[in-house]
Amino acid sequence: MKLLQFADPQSGAHVGLIAEGQVLDLSQGPGAPRTLFEIYYDCGGDELGLEEAVRRLERAASGARRLELEALLANRDPGKPHLVKPVSGPPGEPHALRVWLAGVTHGDSARLREIEAKQATGDAVNVYEQKYRECAAGGRPELFSKGDPDTVVGHGQVLTRPADTQRLVPETELVSVYGLNKKGLLEKLGYTGGNDATDNGIEAANPLNLPQAKNWSGACASFGPLLVTASAFDDTSVTVSCEILRQGKRAGFKEGKTGQGHLNMPDKLFHLERSLFSRLPLPTRHLLVFYWGTPIVFGERDLEGGLLAGDVVRMGFSGGIGVLENTVAALPGTGQLAGLNS
């Protein structure tokens, strides 16, 4: 089963079920759910299971409008129905969605990060190699959050680049989605793709810059385009790719493998889940999206200058998730500092 969320300029938020290239609008009529969150927590998903709740809505919405999936994926005009991130908090409650991420979970990523750190500092920095070995031995993984869920956007939306960025890079990651059922047990609801955009220039200069390398206003990450439900997705081995277009020409391309079979820790994904949820249990009526870490790292030779304003990032994910595309734009300044510098 595949689901998505889209915005209609006339009627607001909608959630849809994908079948045979079309999207059945499940947000029709008074009281209909507007988000996947509402399907899970208000339409019985946390008791019946997400898929059964969707099936019941599908039967009730048999005469509802249908949209062409291809048109929704292609549209960039906010005046027409367009995709947003496939999971969010309900209307007016963005922080009911939590966004957490893991790092240094793939061998190639750890090795290239170590090289970049040594090049940036001139020192024999070993923090990435050390963390990779620690996690591989069953130790504590690197986990961090995107603190404001409103700064994480969906397919077709713009990623921002702060003015003080040293070197912005895309990070192509598998993303799993969690809810808390009526029994108080975590459920993996599905999978999507993610771009954990990172200023690896400041991260390479000093790993303590990680929170700033991962968080800024506007849009510091994306995920989508679709959610594939857990029973319909094989997370053993997932092929991913990342292409960067600059002025219509390919400026960089890489591909790799992620999934359970490519994580470096003994208990695979459960090791990360245990480390996260044992310290930060998911509150009731919250959802959480979790990025698994990237198998793809773009060094300077792979992507000169890193991501620049105007670049288009296209990430492909096997297993039915599809292609996540975002354009990069400069983060606008605010002038807020003027009152402090006096």
VOPAGU-2260 file (C-alpha; in pm, 1 decimal, decimal comma):
REM VOPAGU-2260
SITE   aa  ch    i         X         Y         Z
SITE  MET   A    0       0,0       0,0       0,0
SITE  LYS   A    1     127,1     349,0     -90,7
SITE  LEU   A    2       6,5     675,3      61,7
SITE  LEU   A    3      83,8    1042,1      13,4
SITE  GLN   A    4     -19,2    1383,6     137,4
SITE  PHE   A    5     -95,1    1679,2     -85,0
SITE  ALA   A    6    -215,7    2035,2     -52,5
SITE  ASP   A    7    -507,6    2173,5    -247,6
SITE  PRO   A    8    -509,4    2554,9    -264,5
SITE  GLN   A    9    -888,8    2549,8    -244,9
SITE  SER   A   10    -940,9    2303,8      39,5
SITE  GLY   A   11    -612,0    2262,5     229,1
SITE  ALA   A   12    -449,9    1939,0     344,0
SITE  HIS   A   13    -541,2    1603,0     190,4
SITE  VAL   A   14    -423,6    1243,4     224,0
SITE  GLY   A   15    -447,2     999,2     -64,2
SITE  LEU   A   16    -417,7     628,9    -145,4
SITE  ILE   A   17    -225,9     535,5    -460,7
SITE  ALA   A   18    -357,4     265,5    -693,2
SITE  GLU   A   19    -282,6     204,3   -1061,3
SITE  GLY   A   20    -126,0     543,6   -1119,9
SITE  GLN   A   21    -407,4     736,5    -954,9
SITE  VAL   A   22    -455,7     893,0    -614,0
SITE  LEU   A   23    -785,2     832,3    -434,6
SITE  ASP   A   24    -856,4    1138,3    -220,5
SITE  LEU   A   25    -944,2    1010,8     127,6
SITE  SER   A   26   -1011,4    1363,8     257,3
SITE  GLN   A   27   -1362,0    1401,3     114,5
SITE  GLY   A   28   -1664,0    1503,0     318,4
SITE  PRO   A   29   -1718,7    1638,1     671,1
SITE  GLY   A   30   -1497,5    1478,7     934,9
SITE  ALA   A   31   -1273,0    1303,5     682,6
SITE  PRO   A   32    -905,5    1273,0     783,3
SITE  ARG   A   33    -669,8    1531,6     636,5
SITE  THR   A   34    -341,6    1362,5     725,0
SITE  LEU   A   35    -192,4    1018,7     776,7
SITE  PHE   A   36    -165,5    1117,7    1144,0
SITE  GLU   A   37    -544,2    1139,8    1165,3
SITE  ILE   A   38    -592,3     807,8     986,9
SITE  TYR   A   39    -371,1     641,4    1244,4
SITE  TYR   A   40    -486,5     813,7    1561,8
SITE  ASP   A   41    -845,1     918,8    1483,1
SITE  CYS   A   42    -970,0     654,9    1238,0
SITE  GLY   A   43    -865,7     340,0    1421,9
SITE  GLY   A   44    -517,5     286,4    1280,5
SITE  ASP   A   45    -363,1     259,4    1625,0
SITE  GLU   A   46    -600,4     -27,8    1705,9
SITE  LEU   A   47    -683,3    -192,5    1371,8
SITE  GLY   A   48    -352,1    -120,8    1202,7
SITE  LEU   A   49    -280,9     155,8     952,5
SITE  GLU   A   50    -359,6     -52,8     644,9
SITE  GLU   A   51    -697,8    -173,2     773,1
SITE  ALA   A   52    -794,5     181,8     867,9
SITE  VAL   A   53    -704,9     294,5     514,8
SITE  ARG   A   54    -905,5       9,0     360,5
SITE  ARG   A   55   -1214,7     116,4     554,6
SITE  LEU   A   56   -1169,5     472,6     436,8
SITE  GLU   A   57   -1117,8     348,1      82,7
SITE  ARG   A   58   -1449,5     163,9      87,1
SITE  ALA   A   59   -1627,3     470,1     223,5
SITE  ALA   A   60   -1462,6     695,2     -36,5
SITE  SER   A   61   -1532,9     481,3    -342,4
SITE  GLY   A   62   -1698,7     775,9    -520,3
SITE  ALA   A   63   -1436,7    1033,3    -417,9
SITE  ARG   A   64   -1226,9    1226,1    -667,2
SITE  ARG   A   65    -914,9    1074,6    -816,3
SITE  LEU   A   66    -602,9    1262,4    -920,4
SITE  GLU   A   67    -324,4    1154,9   -1153,4
SITE  LEU   A   68     -15,9    1059,4    -954,6
SITE  GLU   A   69     219,4    1168,2   -1233,6
SITE  ALA   A   70      64,9    1515,1   -1238,6
SITE  LEU   A   71      99,2    1554,3    -861,7
SITE  LEU   A   72     463,3    1445,4    -873,0
SITE  ALA   A   73     542,2    1687,3   -1155,5
SITE  ASN   A   74     353,3    1993,9   -1036,7
SITE  ARG   A   75     549,2    2284,0    -884,2
SITE  ASP   A   76     268,7    2540,3    -903,7
SITE  PRO   A   77     134,9    2613,1    -550,7
SITE  GLY   A   78    -186,9    2730,7    -713,3
SITE  LYS   A   79    -266,9    2370,8    -807,1
SITE  PRO   A   80    -279,2    2048,6    -599,1
SITE  HIS   A   81      81,1    1960,9    -510,2
SITE  LEU   A   82     265,8    1712,1    -292,6
SITE  VAL   A   83     387,3    1789,2      57,6
SITE  LYS   A   84     576,3    1558,9     293,7
SITE  PRO   A   85     394,6    1224,0     325,8
SITE  VAL   A   86     381,1    1238,7     706,1
SITE  SER   A   87     311,8    1537,6     930,3
SITE  GLY   A   88     141,2    1635,4    1249,4
SITE  PRO   A   89    -230,3    1713,6    1221,9
SITE  PRO   A   90    -330,1    2065,7    1109,8
SITE  GLY   A   91    -206,8    2319,5    1363,5
SITE  GLU   A   92      14,4    2070,0    1551,1
SITE  PRO   A   93     344,3    2039,9    1361,0
SITE  HIS   A   94     535,0    1923,0    1668,4
SITE  ALA   A   95     323,3    1608,1    1689,6
SITE  LEU   A   96     575,7    1486,3    1430,4
SITE  ARG   A   97     928,3    1421,4    1554,8
SITE  VAL   A   98    1228,8    1396,6    1321,2
SITE  TRP   A   99    1537,4    1199,2    1428,3
SITE  LEU   A  100    1838,6    1084,6    1230,2
SITE  ALA   A  101    2137,9     853,2    1258,3
SITE  GLY   A  102    2490,4     909,3    1130,3
SITE  VAL   A  103    2801,4     703,7    1055,3
SITE  THR   A  104    2598,6     388,1     989,3
SITE  HIS   A  105    2757,6     289,4     655,9
SITE  GLY   A  106    3124,4     208,0     592,9
SITE  ASP   A  107    3180,9     435,0     291,1
SITE  SER   A  108    3023,5     728,7     471,2
SITE  ALA   A  109    3244,0     683,5     777,0
SITE  ARG   A  110    3563,8     657,2     572,2
SITE  LEU   A  111    3495,2     960,7     355,3
SITE  ARG   A  112    3390,4    1172,4     652,9
SITE  GLU   A  113    3718,1    1086,3     823,8
SITE  ILE   A  114    3914,1    1194,4     516,7
SITE  GLU   A  115    3722,9    1523,3     493,6
SITE  ALA   A  116    3780,6    1599,5     861,8
SITE  LYS   A  117    4155,2    1540,3     827,4
SITE  GLN   A  118    4170,6    1759,7     517,0
SITE  ALA   A  119    3978,0    2039,8     686,5
SITE  THR   A  120    4177,7    2043,3    1010,4
SITE  GLY   A  121    4518,9    1905,5     916,8
SITE  ASP   A  122    4491,0    1687,1    1226,5
SITE  ALA   A  123    4461,0    1310,2    1260,0
SITE  VAL   A  124    4092,8    1334,9    1349,7
SITE  ASN   A  125    3949,7     988,8    1416,1
SITE  VAL   A  126    3605,3    1069,3    1555,4
SITE  TYR   A  127    3411,6     923,5    1260,2
SITE  GLU   A  128    3618,3     606,7    1238,3
SITE  GLN   A  129    3595,9     571,0    1615,6
SITE  LYS   A  130    3216,4     612,6    1614,9
SITE  TYR   A  131    3178,8     362,9    1330,2
SITE  ARG   A  132    3383,5     101,2    1518,3
SITE  GLU   A  133    3200,0     173,0    1843,1
SITE  CYS   A  134    2858,7     125,3    1682,8
SITE  ALA   A  135    2971,9    -184,6    1492,0
SITE  ALA   A  136    3070,9    -336,1    1826,0
SITE  GLY   A  137    2724,6    -271,0    1968,3
SITE  GLY   A  138    2801,7      66,3    2124,1
SITE  ARG   A  139    2612,3     391,5    2119,3
SITE  PRO   A  140    2522,6     524,3    1772,9
SITE  GLU   A  141    2529,2     885,2    1658,7
SITE  LEU   A  142    2173,1    1019,4    1685,0
SITE  PHE   A  143    2049,4    1376,1    1640,2
SITE  SER   A  144    1728,6    1561,8    1561,9
SITE  LYS   A  145    1593,0    1820,7    1325,4
SITE  GLY   A  146    1456,5    2031,2    1605,9
SITE  ASP   A  147    1170,0    2200,4    1420,7
SITE  PRO   A  148     955,3    1969,7    1203,7
SITE  ASP   A  149     837,9    2269,3     998,4
SITE  THR   A  150    1192,4    2297,3     858,5
SITE  VAL   A  151    1158,2    1950,1     701,8
SITE  VAL   A  152     973,8    1968,0     369,3
SITE  GLY   A  153     837,6    1735,2     103,0
SITE  HIS   A  154     887,7    1646,6    -261,8
SITE  GLY   A  155     897,9    1946,0    -496,6
SITE  GLN   A  156     950,1    2195,8    -216,7
SITE  VAL   A  157    1257,6    2415,4    -174,9
SITE  LEU   A  158    1559,8    2339,4      44,1
SITE  THR   A  159    1740,1    2645,4     180,3
SITE  ARG   A  160    2110,9    2730,1     195,0
SITE  PRO   A  161    2221,5    2968,3     475,2
SITE  ALA   A  162    2448,0    3256,2     378,0
SITE  ASP   A  163    2731,1    3134,2     605,5
SITE  THR   A  164    2728,2    2780,7     460,1
SITE  GLN   A  165    3076,0    2643,2     395,8
SITE  ARG   A  166    2982,2    2336,3     192,2
SITE  LEU   A  167    2627,3    2204,1     168,0
SITE  VAL   A  168    2584,8    1840,6      60,5
SITE  PRO   A  169    2287,4    1608,4       8,7
SITE  GLU   A  170    2259,6    1289,5     211,1
SITE  THR   A  171    2040,7    1015,2      63,6
SITE  GLU   A  172    1873,2     808,5     335,0
SITE  LEU   A  173    1603,0     549,8     389,4
SITE  VAL   A  174    1342,0     676,5     637,6
SITE  SER   A  175    1111,3     469,9     860,6
SITE  VAL   A  176     794,8     604,9    1022,9
SITE  TYR   A  177     663,0     512,0    1370,4
SITE  GLY   A  178     342,2     548,4    1569,6
SITE  LEU   A  179     234,0     436,0    1917,0
SITE  ASN   A  180     -61,3     198,2    1918,2
SITE  LYS   A  181    -340,3     157,5    2173,8
SITE  LYS   A  182    -136,2    -100,7    2362,9
SITE  GLY   A  183     146,2     147,4    2411,4
SITE  LEU   A  184     370,6     -36,9    2165,2
SITE  LEU   A  185     569,3     119,6    1884,2
SITE  GLU   A  186     462,3      28,9    1531,4
SITE  LYS   A  187     663,1      75,3    1215,5
SITE  LEU   A  188     402,6     224,3     983,1
SITE  GLY   A  189     604,7     249,0     664,1
SITE  TYR   A  190     903,6     377,8     471,5
SITE  THR   A  191     995,0     674,3     257,2
SITE  GLY   A  192    1307,4     844,4     124,7
SITE  GLY   A  193    1495,8    1135,3     278,1
SITE  ASN   A  194    1754,3    1405,5     214,2
SITE  ASP   A  195    1941,0    1501,8     531,7
SITE  ALA   A  196    2098,0    1817,4     388,2
SITE  THR   A  197    2421,1    1893,6     578,1
SITE  ASP   A  198    2680,7    2168,4     590,9
SITE  ASN   A  199    2968,8    1924,2     601,5
SITE  GLY   A  200    3215,4    2210,4     569,7
SITE  ILE   A  201    3155,9    2322,4     926,2
SITE  GLU   A  202    3107,8    1962,7    1043,3
SITE  ALA   A  203    3444,9    1861,1     898,1
SITE  ALA   A  204    3612,7    2159,2    1064,7
SITE  ASN   A  205    3486,9    2045,5    1405,3
SITE  PRO   A  206    3237,7    1762,2    1477,7
SITE  LEU   A  207    3096,1    1968,5    1765,1
SITE  ASN   A  208    2940,4    2186,0    1495,8
SITE  LEU   A  209    2701,4    1899,7    1413,2
SITE  PRO   A  210    2381,7    2069,2    1546,2
SITE  GLN   A  211    2450,7    2376,9    1330,5
SITE  ALA   A  212    2550,9    2161,3    1034,5
SITE  LYS   A  213    2209,6    1992,4    1045,8
SITE  ASN   A  214    1965,2    2265,9    1151,0
SITE  TRP   A  215    1860,5    2600,8    1006,2
SITE  SER   A  216    1544,2    2785,7     916,1
SITE  GLY   A  217    1336,8    2748,3     600,9
SITE  ALA   A  218    1408,4    2391,5     500,2
SITE  CYS   A  219    1706,9    2189,0     621,3
SITE  ALA   A  220    1586,2    1845,0     508,0
SITE  SER   A  221    1320,4    1674,9     299,0
SITE  PHE   A  222    1145,8    1340,7     273,6
SITE  GLY   A  223     906,6    1169,8      33,8
SITE  PRO   A  224     760,4    1149,2    -216,1
SITE  LEU   A  225     546,2     852,9    -102,4
SITE  LEU   A  226     500,0     638,0     205,9
SITE  VAL   A  227     512,6     261,5     139,0
SITE  THR   A  228     346,7      75,2     425,7
SITE  ALA   A  229     558,5    -164,5     628,1
SITE  SER   A  230     404,5    -487,9     497,1
SITE  ALA   A  231     463,1    -378,1     136,0
SITE  PHE   A  232     831,7    -286,5     168,6
SITE  ASP   A  233    1142,8    -505,7     192,1
SITE  ASP   A  234    1402,6    -308,3     388,4
SITE  THR   A  235    1679,5    -570,2     355,1
SITE  SER   A  236    1859,7    -398,9      67,7
SITE  VAL   A  237    1749,5     -73,4     -93,8
SITE  THR   A  238    1916,7      81,7    -395,6
SITE  VAL   A  239    1949,6     459,5    -373,3
SITE  SER   A  240    2090,7     725,7    -601,8
SITE  CYS   A  241    2150,1    1099,8    -593,5
SITE  GLU   A  242    2179,8    1327,0    -895,8
SITE  ILE   A  243    2251,7    1700,2    -882,5
SITE  LEU   A  244    2155,9    1920,0   -1176,7
SITE  ARG   A  245    2320,5    2261,9   -1212,9
SITE  GLN   A  246    2184,8    2489,5   -1483,8
SITE  GLY   A  247    2020,0    2186,2   -1639,3
SITE  LYS   A  248    2339,9    1977,3   -1655,1
SITE  ARG   A  249    2452,3    1695,0   -1429,0
SITE  ALA   A  250    2697,0    1831,6   -1170,6
SITE  GLY   A  251    2718,9    1514,5    -962,8
SITE  PHE   A  252    2585,0    1161,4    -938,7
SITE  LYS   A  253    2632,0     869,5    -702,1
SITE  GLU   A  254    2446,1     553,1    -613,2
SITE  GLY   A  255    2469,5     300,8    -333,5
SITE  LYS   A  256    2295,5      48,7    -111,6
SITE  THR   A  257    2122,9      94,1     220,7
SITE  GLY   A  258    1880,7    -112,6     426,7
SITE  GLN   A  259    1909,4    -364,0     710,2
SITE  GLY   A  260    2173,8    -565,7     527,7
SITE  HIS   A  261    2403,1    -262,8     495,2
SITE  LEU   A  262    2393,6    -121,5     848,4
SITE  ASN   A  263    2708,6    -174,2    1051,1
SITE  MET   A  264    2568,3    -258,8    1393,6
SITE  PRO   A  265    2496,6    -613,1    1525,2
SITE  ASP   A  266    2120,1    -574,7    1568,4
SITE  LYS   A  267    2085,8    -361,2    1253,5
SITE  LEU   A  268    1795,6    -113,9    1269,4
SITE  PHE   A  269    1675,9    -237,9    1607,5
SITE  HIS   A  270    2005,1    -123,4    1759,5
SITE  LEU   A  271    1925,4     232,5    1647,7
SITE  GLU   A  272    1560,3     206,5    1752,0
SITE  ARG   A  273    1655,8      75,4    2096,0
SITE  SER   A  274    1910,4     354,2    2146,1
SITE  LEU   A  275    1658,7     622,0    2048,8
SITE  PHE   A  276    1333,1     508,3    2206,4
SITE  SER   A  277    1477,3     379,9    2535,0
SITE  ARG   A  278    1589,2     734,4    2618,6
SITE  LEU   A  279    1316,4     924,6    2432,8
SITE  PRO   A  280     992,9     723,0    2440,8
SITE  LEU   A  281     741,8     834,1    2180,1
SITE  PRO   A  282     461,7    1031,3    2349,8
SITE  THR   A  283     100,8     938,4    2288,5
SITE  ARG   A  284     -50,6    1086,4    1971,8
SITE  HIS   A  285     286,1    1153,5    1811,7
SITE  LEU   A  286     452,9    1018,3    1500,5
SITE  LEU   A  287     826,8     995,5    1439,9
SITE  VAL   A  288    1028,1     974,9    1119,3
SITE  PHE   A  289    1376,3     827,1    1143,6
SITE  TYR   A  290    1657,3     867,2     887,5
SITE  TRP   A  291    1896,9     570,8     875,1
SITE  GLY   A  292    2217,3     745,8     765,7
SITE  THR   A  293    2357,8     772,8     416,5
SITE  PRO   A  294    2567,7     530,4     209,3
SITE  ILE   A  295    2649,5     819,1     -29,5
SITE  VAL   A  296    2891,5    1103,6      48,5
SITE  PHE   A  297    2983,1    1376,4    -199,4
SITE  GLY   A  298    3342,3    1490,6    -164,9
SITE  GLU   A  299    3471,0    1801,3    -340,4
SITE  ARG   A  300    3578,5    1599,7    -643,5
SITE  ASP   A  301    3227,6    1451,7    -666,6
SITE  LEU   A  302    3042,9    1784,7    -635,3
SITE  GLU   A  303    3247,1    2099,7    -678,4
SITE  GLY   A  304    3149,6    2365,9    -427,4
SITE  GLY   A  305    2878,5    2149,0    -274,5
SITE  LEU   A  306    2514,0    2237,9    -334,3
SITE  LEU   A  307    2455,4    2591,5    -463,1
SITE  ALA   A  308    2141,4    2801,0    -494,2
SITE  GLY   A  309    1955,5    2691,9    -806,9
SITE  ASP   A  310    2075,9    2330,7    -796,8
SITE  VAL   A  311    1816,6    2054,6    -828,7
SITE  VAL   A  312    1863,9    1739,7    -617,2
SITE  ARG   A  313    1701,0    1415,8    -735,7
SITE  MET   A  314    1715,5    1112,3    -506,2
SITE  GLY   A  315    1593,2     773,5    -621,0
SITE  PHE   A  316    1479,3     492,4    -391,4
SITE  SER   A  317    1390,4     137,1    -492,8
SITE  GLY   A  318    1096,6     -56,4    -349,5
SITE  GLY   A  319     827,3     179,9    -474,7
SITE  ILE   A  320     925,6     496,5    -285,9
SITE  GLY   A  321    1018,8     675,4    -607,2
SITE  VAL   A  322    1217,4     994,5    -673,6
SITE  LEU   A  323    1244,8    1276,1    -420,1
SITE  GLU   A  324    1326,3    1609,0    -588,2
SITE  ASN   A  325    1406,7    1945,6    -432,2
SITE  THR   A  326    1553,9    2271,0    -558,7
SITE  VAL   A  327    1807,0    2462,6    -346,4
SITE  ALA   A  328    1751,0    2832,8    -274,0
SITE  ALA   A  329    1937,1    3090,6     -65,5
SITE  LEU   A  330    1799,7    3133,4     285,1
SITE  PRO   A  331    1672,0    3493,4     303,7
SITE  GLY   A  332    1825,7    3721,3     562,2
SITE  THR   A  333    1611,8    3890,5     828,4
SITE  GLY   A  334    1805,7    4190,0     957,1
SITE  GLN   A  335    1725,5    4083,4    1314,1
SITE  LEU   A  336    2083,7    4129,5    1432,9
SITE  ALA   A  337    2084,9    4505,1    1368,4
SITE  GLY   A  338    1939,4    4580,7    1710,7
SITE  LEU   A  339    2209,3    4377,0    1889,3
SITE  ASN   A  340    2510,0    4518,6    1703,9
SITE  SER   A  341    2489,3    4867,4    1848,9
